[in-house]
Amino acid sequence: MASGSGSARMPDDREHVYHMLVEHALDGIYIITPSGFEYVNPAFEDITGYSADEVCSETFDFWNIIHPDDRPLIEEREQARERGEELEPVYQFRIVSKDGSIRHVEVNTVALPGDETRVVGMLRNVTRRERSLVKVKTSERKYRTLFESANDAIFLMTEDVFIDCNQKALEMFGCKKENIIGHSPGEFSPPRQPDGADSAEKARARIRAALTGEPQRFYWRHVRMDGTPFEAEVSLNRIELEDASMVQAIVRDITRQKRAEGALRVAEENYKNIFRNAVMGIYKSTPEGYHISVNPALARIYGYESPEELIHGMRDIGSQLYVNPERREELVRRLLGEGEVVDFESQVYRKDGATIWISESARTVRDDDGEVAYFVGTVEDITDRKMAEKALRESEARYEAFFDRTMLAVYIHDFSGNFIDANQAACDLLGYSEEELSMLSFPRLLDDEAHVERAMETVEEIRETGTQHEPTEYRLRARDGSIVWVETEGSLIYRQGEPYAVQGIARDITARKQAQLALEHSETRFRNLVENAHDAIYIIHPEKGFQYVNPAFEDITGYSADEVYSDTFSFWNIIHPDDHDIVKKRAAARESGEEVPSRYEFRVIAAGGDVRVVEVATVDIGTENMPLVMGILRDITTRIEMEQALKESEEKFRLLAESSTSAIFIHQGKTFQYVNPSMEEMSGYDRDELQRMPFWNIVHPDHREMVRERGRQRMAGDTSIPMRYEVKVLTRDDVEKWADLTATSIIYQGKPAILGTAYDITERKRAYEEMERALEKERVFKLKTAHHFFNPISIAKGYIDLVSDSLPGEDREKILAARRAISRVESVVKNVTQRGEICE
């Protein structure tokens, strides 16, 4: 495109041009005086949500749209300006738009000439940029937190050497980081594996397979830095980092698991002792309805003197035992169909005719031909628990009558402020449905950061004293964005004798103020706005070239205004060659009358050679005789780079989490935000189910309060709370499992969250429990055995002593020899029962 000589040439109708520039600017532009706003452009209306008529009215207060926490910043600038101090023209603060959303803005102000104080300001919405920056930092922190807090050793390696590892790897191998980085994997293995294979060759083969994209999972024998061997489970996966393929290795020490399996085999050898001495009732029965064997505990539960009396006295379990025989039929039907039943509750008769409640867990045992051989099960007397549940239901019915019928807003939330329940009056007060309110927390509804701090202090006061000493006022934001003031009183709710939650009663004391100021806009002072705009602004003639560029255009392109206005300068000089087609097609579409988007992106090449990504908005501002196009060009290179960095960081986290053998999850409040495949495998739920259900559904009721309390303390920044502990969980089928859990607080999508890793230790826990019970039964058996042996031995020795004194010499010697033999037997029995040794 041709252009003219070296000075800026503007159209004759300058006021019209300036007006079009300001009205189509991407930034909010305004003029303000001590009396209020004189003018705001459409972009200002879009950013704040207030119309020009509202802003420029006499009742509008500028301070209403400034975030409360940022008002001191504006006040300090105003005071400095009055003192005559020189200020940076560009600064940032937050505003509260008309719909209640908080936005980050960047403002550039310029004082207009004249006797009257007037300031022209440009307001840019930088919320998206700020959020992108936060997301990048959060994602990197999330990846590093998971890497360093994992329960397993994690390595990054090439085919030959380690290049990184986490803290768990150093603990597992008993060394420092310099002992691992730069060393080969073969240095941490014995020469040969248990199957006789050469460790180095086998390791290289596994790593090469992983590098080709074939994930590896296998058992391996490693050695620690001090030479101690240990067994491990290893998984290898290829990941792409910084344009290079690497292998991520996850190593889990399973030495304790192997030992536990051995201990379980020993415990199984003592099963008969456990059966006879177990506190819980154990039985084998036939589908036809009679017992094959029972233990003493079951006889006691049913009121019989011995297992034999129970077996011979009960020939039809369904009719003699169950108050409702159909329960027995239902139990048999489920065992035959499902193979296993857990916690099957029924009411049964004791021998004396009294009724009790029992809970049965049973499974079907089949022979080699697949036919049912018998049922084996356990029985627990739950009569006391049933009585307690009945009393609790009656108490809850009385409370629910008050909860549902009162006109006051009544709600219950946990000690972190997450709502557990709320009545209809509370929902109506804030405009939420019961389901919507259950997904929120009391602090999230507060419209003032100072109120959030006050609310959490009040919760602590209630938790310590049991009640709130004085009513407290809070400013809440309703569902429609309106402000609701309430006065609340709270008290403590207990469950099973322990503090459980806070019950609050709220009264509506709302008093709303709205003020709007107005002023008239002036089109005569827009030149300063354009000259000080952040975005590059230009006016171009299709044939004559650039007619005007502002200083920001010079900054972005690196070309001065004189260079751009020269006859030799072409618009295509600054457009990246690969993006010429984008601009040409858009221009052709515009000339043919097609509707094209007002904004689009392409790359420019600055005078120094730097490539930048820009977003451009164009508008026709000319006449039929003078065709002109105004363009507003914004540099979005930094935003594009941050978005790309965010994607790469999130991909690293996803690869690590998805390939981990530990269950990994992120939850906020009561809900899951992310779960990996291992979490699905441990819980029995798929990913969609987990992300729709409350977090507490998979925590065993016995441990929910403990997990909730630790989460609250960690979210509050208490670093003294251990990150790692053991907890019981419930699977989709209500099966109890034990998990080794590590939890830490993170920021996820701009909000506090908990990042957790866990792995299943159920089998290990069960093995330990079985072994402890077997050892206890063995001790009891030895004590009883000793009693039965020593009593007859003592009697025999006593009789010999009485007789020996009255016998002649030869007969007396014979009887004393018998006494010595009995003493030897006594010594042997003592060694057997006390030390487990067969010796004198």
C-alpha positions in Angstrom: 0.0 0.0 0.0 1.4 3.4 -0.9 1.6 6.2 1.6 2.6 9.8 1.9 5.5 11.9 3.3 6.8 12.0 6.8 4.2 13.6 9.1 0.9 12.3 10.5 -2.0 13.0 8.1 -5.5 12.9 9.7 -8.8 13.1 7.9 -10.3 16.6 7.8 -13.2 15.5 10.0 -11.0 14.9 13.1 -13.7 15.0 15.7 -15.6 12.2 13.8 -12.5 10.1 13.6 -11.7 10.5 17.3 -15.2 9.7 18.2 -15.1 6.5 16.1 -11.8 5.5 17.7 -13.0 5.9 21.2 -16.4 4.3 20.6 -14.8 1.2 19.1 -11.8 1.0 21.4 -11.2 -2.4 23.2 -10.4 -0.6 26.5 -12.9 1.3 28.7 -12.3 5.0 28.3 -13.7 7.7 30.6 -13.4 11.3 31.6 -13.9 12.2 35.3 -13.9 15.4 37.3 -14.3 16.0 41.1 -18.0 16.1 40.5 -18.2 12.7 38.8 -18.0 11.1 35.3 -18.4 13.2 32.2 -18.1 10.4 29.7 -17.7 6.6 29.4 -17.4 4.6 26.1 -19.1 1.2 25.3 -16.1 -0.8 26.3 -16.3 0.8 29.8 -20.0 -0.3 29.9 -19.0 -3.9 28.9 -16.3 -4.1 31.6 -18.3 -2.7 34.5 -21.8 -3.9 33.6 -23.2 -0.3 34.1 -24.7 1.7 31.3 -23.5 5.1 30.4 -26.7 6.6 31.7 -26.2 4.9 35.0 -22.6 5.9 35.4 -23.1 9.5 34.3 -26.0 10.1 36.6 -25.7 12.5 39.6 -26.3 9.6 42.1 -23.5 7.3 40.9 -20.6 6.8 43.3 -17.3 5.8 41.6 -16.2 4.0 44.8 -19.1 1.5 44.5 -17.4 -0.4 41.6 -13.9 -0.5 43.3 -13.2 -3.6 45.3 -13.2 -2.8 49.0 -9.6 -4.2 49.5 -8.3 -1.9 46.7 -9.9 1.4 47.8 -6.9 2.5 49.9 -4.7 2.2 46.8 -6.9 4.7 44.9 -7.2 7.0 47.9 -3.3 7.1 48.3 -3.0 8.0 44.6 -5.5 10.8 44.9 -3.7 12.2 47.9 -0.3 12.0 46.2 -1.8 13.7 43.1 -3.1 16.6 45.3 0.3 17.0 46.9 1.8 17.4 43.4 3.8 14.2 43.4 4.6 12.5 40.0 2.8 9.2 39.7 3.1 6.2 37.3 0.3 6.7 34.9 -0.4 2.9 34.7 -1.6 0.9 37.7 -3.8 -2.1 38.5 -6.7 -2.8 40.9 -9.9 -4.8 41.1 -13.5 -3.7 40.4 -16.8 -5.3 41.3 -19.1 -5.3 38.2 -22.8 -4.8 38.3 -23.4 -8.6 38.3 -21.1 -9.0 41.3 -18.2 -10.6 39.5 -14.7 -9.4 40.4 -12.4 -8.3 37.6 -8.8 -7.2 37.4 -8.3 -3.9 35.5 -5.2 -1.9 34.4 -5.7 1.8 34.3 -3.8 4.6 32.6 -4.8 8.2 33.5 -3.8 11.5 32.0 -4.7 15.0 33.3 -6.4 17.1 30.6 -5.2 20.7 30.1 -7.3 23.6 31.4 -8.2 25.4 34.6 -10.8 22.8 35.6 -9.5 19.5 37.0 -10.3 16.7 34.5 -8.7 13.3 34.1 -9.0 11.0 31.2 -8.6 7.3 32.0 -8.3 4.1 30.0 -9.5 0.9 31.7 -8.3 -2.5 30.4 -9.8 -5.8 31.5 -6.7 -8.0 32.4 -8.7 -10.7 34.3 -7.9 -13.4 31.8 -4.2 -12.6 31.8 -4.1 -12.7 35.7 -6.0 -16.0 35.8 -3.7 -17.5 33.2 -0.7 -16.6 35.3 -2.3 -18.1 38.4 -3.2 -21.3 36.5 0.4 -21.7 35.2 1.9 -21.3 38.7 -0.8 -23.6 40.3 -0.3 -26.4 37.7 3.5 -26.3 38.2 3.1 -26.4 42.0 0.5 -29.2 41.7 2.9 -31.3 39.6 5.9 -30.7 41.9 3.7 -31.4 45.0 2.5 -34.7 43.6 6.1 -35.7 42.5 7.6 -34.9 45.9 4.8 -36.2 48.2 4.2 -39.5 46.4 4.3 -42.7 48.5 6.4 -44.4 45.8 9.9 -43.7 44.5 9.7 -41.8 41.1 12.6 -41.5 38.7 13.0 -39.8 35.3 15.6 -41.5 33.1 17.0 -41.9 29.6 17.9 -45.3 28.4 21.2 -45.2 30.3 21.1 -42.9 33.3 18.8 -41.3 35.9 18.2 -37.6 35.5 15.8 -36.8 38.4 14.1 -38.5 41.4 11.8 -37.6 44.3 12.5 -37.6 48.1 10.8 -41.1 48.5 13.5 -42.5 46.1 16.3 -41.2 48.3 14.6 -42.7 51.4 13.9 -46.1 49.7 17.5 -46.5 48.4 19.2 -44.9 51.5 21.3 -42.4 49.6 21.7 -38.8 48.5 20.6 -37.3 45.2 24.1 -37.2 43.8 24.4 -40.9 44.3 21.5 -41.4 41.8 21.6 -38.5 39.3 23.9 -39.4 36.4 24.1 -43.1 37.4 22.7 -46.1 35.6 19.8 -48.2 36.8 21.9 -51.3 36.9 23.9 -49.9 39.8 20.9 -50.4 42.1 20.2 -54.1 41.3 22.1 -57.3 42.1 24.0 -59.0 39.3 21.1 -61.4 38.6 17.4 -61.5 39.3 15.7 -64.3 41.2 14.8 -66.0 37.8 18.6 -66.1 36.9 18.4 -63.3 34.3 21.2 -60.8 34.0 19.9 -57.6 35.8 21.6 -55.1 33.5 20.4 -56.7 30.2 16.9 -57.3 31.5 16.6 -53.7 32.7 17.8 -52.3 29.4 15.2 -54.4 27.5 12.4 -53.1 29.8 13.5 -49.5 29.4 13.8 -49.8 25.6 10.3 -51.3 25.4 8.9 -48.4 27.5 10.6 -45.8 25.2 8.8 -47.3 22.2 5.5 -46.6 23.9 4.8 -50.0 25.5 4.2 -49.5 29.3 6.0 -51.9 31.5 4.9 -53.3 34.9 6.9 -56.0 36.7 8.5 -57.3 39.9 12.2 -56.6 40.5 14.8 -57.1 43.1 16.8 -53.9 44.0 19.6 -53.2 46.4 19.9 -50.2 48.7 23.1 -48.1 48.9 24.3 -50.2 51.9 23.9 -53.4 49.8 20.6 -54.6 51.4 18.3 -56.3 48.8 14.6 -55.6 48.7 11.6 -56.6 46.5 9.8 -54.0 44.5 7.0 -53.5 42.0 8.1 -51.3 39.1 6.1 -49.5 36.3 7.8 -47.8 33.4 6.0 -45.2 31.1 7.3 -43.0 28.3 6.7 -39.2 28.7 7.6 -36.3 26.5 9.5 -33.5 28.2 11.2 -30.5 26.5 11.2 -32.2 23.0 12.7 -35.4 24.3 11.4 -38.8 25.1 12.1 -40.1 28.6 11.1 -42.9 30.9 9.2 -42.3 34.1 9.8 -45.1 36.6 7.6 -45.7 39.7 9.0 -48.1 42.3 7.1 -49.5 45.2 8.8 -51.4 48.0 6.8 -54.5 48.6 9.1 -56.2 51.2 6.5 -55.7 54.0 3.8 -57.1 51.8 5.9 -60.2 51.2 6.5 -60.6 54.9 2.8 -60.1 55.6 1.9 -62.9 53.1 4.2 -65.2 55.0 2.7 -64.2 58.3 -0.7 -64.9 56.9 0.2 -68.4 56.0 1.4 -69.0 59.6 -1.9 -67.5 60.9 -3.9 -69.9 58.6 -2.3 -72.9 60.2 -3.8 -71.8 63.5 -7.3 -71.4 62.0 -8.8 -74.1 64.2 -7.7 -72.3 67.4 -9.2 -69.1 66.1 -12.5 -70.8 65.2 -12.8 -72.3 68.7 -11.9 -69.1 70.6 -13.2 -66.3 68.3 -15.5 -63.7 70.0 -17.7 -63.6 66.8 -20.0 -66.5 66.0 -18.8 -68.7 63.2 -20.7 -71.5 61.4 -20.9 -73.9 58.5 -24.5 -74.7 57.4 -26.2 -76.4 54.5 -28.7 -74.9 52.1 -31.3 -77.3 53.5 -31.2 -75.6 56.9 -29.0 -77.4 59.5 -25.6 -76.6 61.0 -22.5 -78.7 60.1 -20.2 -77.0 62.7 -20.4 -73.9 65.0 -18.0 -72.3 67.4 -18.6 -71.7 71.1 -19.3 -68.0 70.5 -22.2 -68.7 68.3 -23.7 -71.1 70.9 -23.4 -68.3 73.5 -25.1 -65.8 71.2 -28.1 -68.1 70.6 -28.2 -69.1 74.3 -27.0 -72.8 74.1 -24.6 -74.5 76.5 -22.3 -75.9 73.8 -21.8 -76.1 70.0 -23.0 -79.7 70.2 -26.3 -78.7 71.8 -26.9 -76.1 69.2 -26.1 -78.5 66.3 -28.4 -81.3 67.6 -31.1 -79.0 69.0 -31.6 -77.0 65.8 -32.6 -79.1 62.8 -34.4 -76.4 60.8 -32.6 -73.1 60.9 -35.3 -71.2 59.0 -38.2 -72.1 61.3 -36.4 -72.5 64.6 -34.1 -69.5 64.5 -35.5 -66.7 62.4 -38.5 -64.6 63.7 -39.4 -64.1 60.0 -38.5 -67.4 58.1 -38.5 -65.4 54.9 -35.2 -63.8 56.0 -33.5 -67.2 55.9 -35.0 -67.8 52.4 -33.7 -64.4 51.2 -30.2 -65.1 52.7 -30.0 -68.5 50.9 -31.3 -67.0 47.6 -28.7 -64.3 47.6 -25.9 -66.7 48.6 -26.8 -69.1 45.7 -27.1 -66.2 43.3 -24.3 -63.8 44.4 -22.0 -66.1 46.3 -21.5 -63.7 49.2 -23.6 -61.6 51.5 -22.2 -58.9 53.9 -24.0 -57.4 56.9 -27.3 -59.2 56.4 -29.5 -58.1 59.4 -32.3 -60.3 60.9 -34.2 -60.7 64.1 -33.8 -64.3 65.6 -34.9 -66.3 68.7 -32.6 -67.4 71.4 -33.0 -70.8 73.1 -35.0 -69.2 75.9 -37.4 -67.6 73.5 -36.0 -64.0 73.7 -35.5 -62.1 70.5 -32.2 -60.5 69.4 -30.9 -58.7 66.3 -27.9 -60.3 64.4 -25.7 -59.2 61.5 -24.5 -62.1 59.2 -21.7 -62.1 56.6 -21.6 -65.4 54.7 -20.2 -66.9 51.5 -21.0 -70.0 49.4 -18.4 -72.8 49.2 -18.6 -75.1 46.2 -17.0 -78.5 45.4 -14.8 -79.3 42.4 -18.0 -80.0 40.3 -19.4 -76.5 41.1 -22.1 -77.8 43.3 -22.9 -76.0 46.6 -21.1 -77.8 49.5 -22.1 -75.5 52.4 -22.3 -71.9 53.6 -19.7 -70.5 55.9 -20.5 -67.3 57.8 -20.0 -65.1 60.8 -22.7 -63.7 63.2 -22.5 -60.6 65.4 -25.1 -59.7 68.1 -26.2 -56.1 67.2 -29.2 -55.8 69.5 -27.6 -52.9 71.5 -26.9 -51.0 68.3 -30.4 -51.5 67.0 -31.9 -50.1 70.2 -29.6 -47.0 70.0 -30.6 -46.4 66.3 -34.3 -46.5 67.2 -33.8 -43.9 70.0 -31.8 -41.7 67.5 -34.5 -41.9 64.9 -37.2 -40.7 67.4 -35.0 -37.8 68.4 -34.3 -36.8 64.8 -38.0 -36.9 63.9 -38.7 -34.3 66.6 -35.8 -32.1 65.4 -36.9 -32.3 61.7 -40.4 -31.1 62.6 -38.9 -27.8 64.0 -36.3 -27.6 61.1 -39.0 -27.8 58.3 -41.8 -25.7 59.9 -39.9 -22.6 61.3 -40.0 -19.4 59.4 -36.4 -18.6 60.4 -33.5 -19.6 58.1 -31.9 -22.7 59.7 -28.8 -24.4 58.4 -26.0 -26.8 59.4 -22.4 -26.6 58.2 -19.2 -28.4 59.1 -16.2 -26.7 60.7 -14.9 -25.5 57.3 -18.2 -23.9 56.5 -19.5 -26.4 54.0 -23.3 -26.7 54.1 -24.6 -30.1 55.3 -28.3 -29.2 55.4 -30.6 -26.1 55.2 -34.3 -25.6 55.5 -36.6 -24.0 52.9 -36.5 -20.6 54.6 -32.7 -20.5 54.2 -33.0 -21.4 50.5 -35.7 -18.7 49.9 -33.5 -16.1 51.7 -30.7 -16.5 49.3 -32.6 -17.7 46.2 -30.8 -21.1 45.9 -32.4 -24.5 45.6 -31.6 -27.0 48.4 -29.3 -29.0 46.0 -27.4 -25.8 44.9 -26.9 -24.7 48.5 -25.5 -28.1 49.5 -22.7 -27.5 47.0 -21.7 -24.2 48.6 -20.1 -23.1 51.8 -20.9 -20.2 54.2 -17.6 -18.4 53.5 -18.2 -18.5 49.7 -21.5 -16.6 50.2 -19.8 -13.8 52.1 -19.3 -10.6 50.1 -16.5 -9.2 52.3 -13.1 -10.8 53.0 -13.2 -9.4 56.6 -16.5 -11.2 57.1 -14.9 -14.5 56.0 -12.2 -14.1 58.7 -14.9 -13.2 61.3 -17.0 -16.2 60.3 -14.2 -18.7 60.8 -13.3 -17.2 64.2 -16.9 -17.5 65.2 -16.9 -21.2 64.2 -13.8 -21.8 66.4 -15.6 -20.0 69.3 -18.6 -22.2 68.9 -16.4 -25.3 68.7 -14.6 -24.4 71.9 -17.5 -23.1 74.0 -20.5 -24.9 72.5 -22.4 -21.8 71.5 -22.0 -18.3 70.0 -21.8 -15.6 72.7 -23.1 -12.6 70.7 -25.2 -12.5 67.4 -23.0 -11.7 64.4 -23.9 -9.7 61.3 -22.7 -10.8 57.8 -23.1 -9.5 54.3 -24.1 -12.3 51.9 -24.4 -12.4 48.2 -27.7 -14.0 46.9 -28.0 -16.2 43.8 -29.2 -13.2 41.7 -26.2 -11.1 42.8 -28.0 -8.9 45.3 -26.7 -8.2 48.8 -28.4 -9.8 51.8 -27.5 -8.8 55.4 -28.2 -11.3 58.1 -27.8 -11.6 61.8 -26.8 -15.1 62.9 -26.6 -17.2 66.1 -24.9 -20.6 66.2 -24.6 -23.6 68.4 -22.6 -26.9 68.4 -24.1 -30.2 67.2 -22.7 -33.5 68.6 -22.6 -36.9 67.1 -21.7 -40.0 69.1 -20.6 -37.7 71.9 -18.1 -35.8 69.7 -18.4 -32.3 68.1 -19.9 -32.8 64.6 -21.1 -29.5 63.0 -22.5 -26.0 63.6 -26.2 -25.2 63.5 -27.0 -21.6 62.6 -30.2 -19.5 62.7 -30.2 -16.4 60.5 -32.6 -13.4 60.5 -32.9 -11.1 57.4 -31.7 -7.6 58.3 -30.9 -6.4 54.7 -30.4 -2.7 54.0 -29.3 -1.9 50.5 -27.9 1.3 49.1 -27.5 2.2 45.6 -26.2 5.4 44.2 -25.5 6.3 40.6 -23.8 9.4 39.3 -24.0 10.8 35.8 -22.1 13.1 33.6 -22.0 14.1 29.9 -19.3 13.0 27.5 -17.3 15.3 25.4 -15.9 14.4 22.0 -13.3 17.2 21.9 -10.7 15.7 24.2 -10.3 12.2 22.8 -6.9 12.9 21.2 -5.2 12.4 24.5 -7.0 9.1 25.0 -5.8 7.6 21.8 -2.2 8.9 22.3 -2.0 7.2 25.7 -3.9 4.0 24.8 -2.2 0.6 25.6 -3.3 -0.9 22.3 -1.9 0.1 18.9 -4.4 2.2 17.0 -4.1 3.1 13.4 -6.1 4.5 10.5 -5.4 3.2 7.0 -6.5 4.0 3.5 -6.8 1.1 1.1 -4.7 2.8 -1.5 -2.8 5.6 0.3 -1.6 3.6 3.2 -1.4 4.5 6.9 -3.0 7.9 7.7 -2.3 7.7 11.5 -0.6 5.5 14.1 -0.4 6.1 17.9 2.7 5.6 20.1 1.6 2.1 21.1 1.7 1.1 17.4 5.3 2.2 17.3 6.1 0.3 20.5 4.6 -3.0 19.2 5.9 -2.9 15.7 9.2 -1.2 16.4 8.7 1.2 13.5 8.4 5.0 14.1 5.5 7.0 12.8 7.7 8.6 10.2 8.7 5.2 8.8 5.1 4.0 8.7 4.0 7.2 6.9 6.7 7.0 4.3 5.9 6.2 0.6 8.1 3.1 0.7 6.4 1.4 3.7 4.0 -1.4 3.1 1.4 -2.8 5.5 2.6 -6.3 4.5 6.1 -5.5 5.9 5.0 -6.2 9.4 2.7 -9.2 8.7 4.3 -12.7 9.1 4.6 -14.4 5.7 2.7 -17.5 6.9 -0.3 -15.3 7.9 -0.6 -13.2 4.7 -3.4 -15.5 3.4 -5.4 -14.9 6.6 -5.4 -11.1 6.1 -6.0 -11.3 2.4 -9.0 -13.6 2.7 -10.5 -11.3 5.3 -10.0 -8.2 3.2 -11.6 -10.0 0.2 -14.6 -11.1 2.2 -15.1 -7.5 3.5 -14.9 -6.1 0.0 -17.5 -8.7 -1.3 -19.9 -7.6 1.5 -19.6 -10.7 3.6 -20.0 -10.5 7.4 -16.7 -11.1 9.1 -15.9 -11.3 12.8 -14.9 -7.9 14.3 -11.7 -9.4 15.8 -9.1 -11.9 14.6 -5.5 -12.9 15.3 -2.3 -13.0 13.2 1.4 -12.7 13.8 3.5 -9.6 13.1 7.3 -9.2 12.7 8.7 -6.2 14.6 11.5 -4.0 13.2 14.0 -5.9 15.4 12.8 -9.3 14.0 10.7 -10.3 17.0 7.6 -12.3 16.2 4.5 -11.3 18.1 0.9 -12.5 18.2 -1.7 -9.7 17.9 -5.4 -9.5 18.2 -7.0 -7.0 15.8 -10.4 -5.3 15.7 -11.3 -3.2 12.6 -14.2 -0.9 11.7 -15.0 1.2 8.7 -14.9 4.9 9.6 -14.7 6.6 6.2 -17.2 7.9 3.7 -17.9 6.9 0.1 -15.5 9.5 -1.1 -12.9 8.8 1.6 -12.7 5.1 2.5 -10.9 4.6 5.8 -10.5 1.7 8.2 -9.6 2.1 11.8 -7.8 -0.8 13.5 -7.1 -1.5 17.1 -4.2 -3.9 17.5 -3.4 -5.6 20.9 -0.2 -7.6 21.6 -1.3 -11.0 23.1 2.0 -12.8 22.8 2.4 -13.1 26.6 -1.1 -14.5 27.0 -0.5 -17.1 24.3 2.8 -18.2 25.8 1.2 -18.5 29.3 -1.6 -20.6 27.9 0.9 -22.9 26.1 2.9 -23.2 29.4 -0.3 -24.1 31.2 -1.1 -26.9 28.8 2.4 -28.4 29.0 2.3 -28.2 32.8 -1.1 -29.8 33.1 0.0 -32.6 30.6 3.0 -33.4 32.9 0.7 -33.7 35.9 -1.8 -35.9 33.9 0.9 -38.3 32.7 2.3 -38.7 36.2 -1.1 -39.1 37.8 -2.7 -41.4 35.1 0.3 -43.8 35.2 0.7 -43.9 39.0 -0.1 -47.2 40.8 -1.3 -45.1 43.8 -4.8 -43.7 43.9 -4.6 -40.0 43.3 -7.4 -37.5 43.8 -8.1 -33.8 44.2 -11.1 -32.6 46.1 -12.6 -29.3 47.1 -15.1 -29.1 49.9 -17.1 -32.3 49.7 -16.6 -33.2 46.0 -13.9 -34.7 43.9 -12.4 -32.5 41.1 -10.0 -35.2 39.7 -9.4 -38.9 40.2 -6.9 -41.2 38.4 -7.5 -44.8 37.2 -6.0 -46.3 40.4 -8.5 -44.3 42.5 -11.3 -45.9 40.4 -9.8 -49.4 40.9 -9.5 -48.9 44.7 -13.0 -47.5 45.3 -15.0 -49.5 42.7 -16.5 -46.3 41.3 -15.8 -45.0 37.8 -14.5 -41.5 37.3 -17.9 -39.9 36.5 -19.5 -41.5 39.6 -16.8 -40.2 41.9 -17.0 -36.7 40.5 -20.7 -36.6 41.1 -20.7 -37.9 44.6 -19.7 -36.3 48.0 -16.1 -37.1 49.0 -17.2 -38.5 52.3 -19.2 -41.4 50.7 -16.0 -43.4 50.3 -14.6 -42.7 53.8 -15.7 -45.1 56.5 -18.0 -43.5 59.1 -15.6 -44.3 61.9 -12.9 -42.2 60.2 -14.9 -39.4 58.6 -14.4 -36.9 61.4 -10.7 -37.6 61.7 -10.2 -37.1 57.9 -12.4 -34.0 57.9 -10.5 -32.5 60.9 -7.1 -33.1 59.3 -8.3 -31.6 56.1 -9.6 -28.5 57.9 -6.3 -28.0 59.7 -4.2 -28.5 56.6 -6.4 -26.1 54.6 -5.8 -23.6 57.5 -2.1 -23.9 57.0 -1.2 -26.1 60.0 2.0 -27.8 58.9 2.3 -29.8 62.2 -0.4 -32.2 61.0 1.2 -35.4 59.5 0.7 -35.6 55.8 0.5 -39.4 55.9 -1.8 -41.6 57.9 -4.0 -44.7 57.6 -7.7 -44.6 57.0 -10.6 -46.9 56.4 -12.6 -46.5 53.1 -15.8 -48.0 51.7 -15.9 -49.3 48.2 -18.9 -49.1 45.8 -20.0 -52.5 47.1 -19.7 -51.3 50.8 -16.5 -53.4 51.2 -14.2 -52.0 53.9 -10.6 -51.4 52.9 -7.6 -49.8 54.5 -5.6 -47.1 52.7 -2.3 -45.5 53.4 -3.2 -41.8 52.7 -1.0 -38.8 52.0 -2.8 -35.5 51.8 -1.6 -31.9 51.2 -3.3 -28.6 50.5 -3.0 -27.0 47.1 -4.6 -24.2 45.0 -6.7 -25.8 42.2 -8.4 -23.7 39.6 -7.9 -20.7 41.8 -9.4 -22.2 44.9 -8.1 -24.1 48.0 -8.1 -27.9 47.5 -6.7 -31.2 48.9 -4.3 -33.3 46.8 -4.3 -36.9 48.1 -2.4 -40.1 47.2 -3.4 -43.5 48.6 -2.7 -47.1 48.2 -4.5 -50.2 49.4 -3.0 -51.8 52.5 -6.1 -53.9 53.3 -4.4 -57.3 52.9 -1.5 -56.2 55.1 -3.8 -55.0 57.9 -5.8 -58.2 57.8 -2.7 -60.3 57.9 -1.4 -58.4 61.0 -4.8 -58.7 62.7 -5.1 -62.4 61.9 -1.6 -63.0 63.2 -2.3 -61.1 66.5 -5.5 -63.0 67.1 -3.7 -66.3 66.4 -0.9 -65.5 68.9 -3.4 -64.6 71.6 -5.4 -67.8 71.1 -2.1 -69.8 71.3 -1.3 -68.1 74.6 -4.7 -68.9 76.1 -4.4 -72.5 74.8 -1.1 -73.0 76.6 -2.4 -71.6 79.9 -5.4 -73.9 79.8 -3.3 -76.9 78.8 -0.8 -76.3 81.6 -3.7 -76.2 84.1 -5.1 -79.6 82.9 -1.6 -81.2 83.1 -0.3 -79.8 86.4 -3.4 -80.6 88.5 -3.2 -84.5 88.1 0.6 -84.4 88.3 0.4 -82.5 91.6 -2.2 -85.0 93.0 0.0 -88.0 91.9 3.1 -86.5 93.6 1.1 -85.9 96.8 -0.2 -89.4 97.0 3.3 -90.8 96.5 4.7 -88.6 99.2 2.0 -89.9 101.7 2.6 -93.6 100.8 6.4 -93.5 100.6 6.9 -92.8 104.3 5.0 -96.0 105.3 6.8 -98.4 102.9 9.9 -100.5 103.7 13.3 -99.6 102.2 13.1 -101.5 98.9 9.5 -100.6 98.1 10.0 -97.1 99.2 12.9 -96.7 96.7 10.7 -98.0 93.9 7.9 -95.6 94.6 10.4 -92.7 94.8 11.7 -93.7 91.3 8.1 -93.3 90.1 7.9 -89.9 91.7 11.1 -88.8 89.9 9.6 -90.0 86.6 6.5 -87.9 87.2 8.7 -84.9 88.0 10.5 -85.3 84.6 7.1 -85.4 82.9 6.1 -82.2 84.8 9.3 -80.5 83.6 8.6 -81.5 80.0 5.0 -80.2 80.2 6.2 -76.9 81.7 8.8 -76.4 78.8 6.1 -77.2 76.2 3.4 -74.8 77.6 5.7 -72.0 78.5 8.5 -72.0 75.9 7.2 -74.3 73.2 10.2 -76.6 73.6 10.0 -80.4 74.1 12.8 -81.1 76.6 13.4 -81.7 80.3 
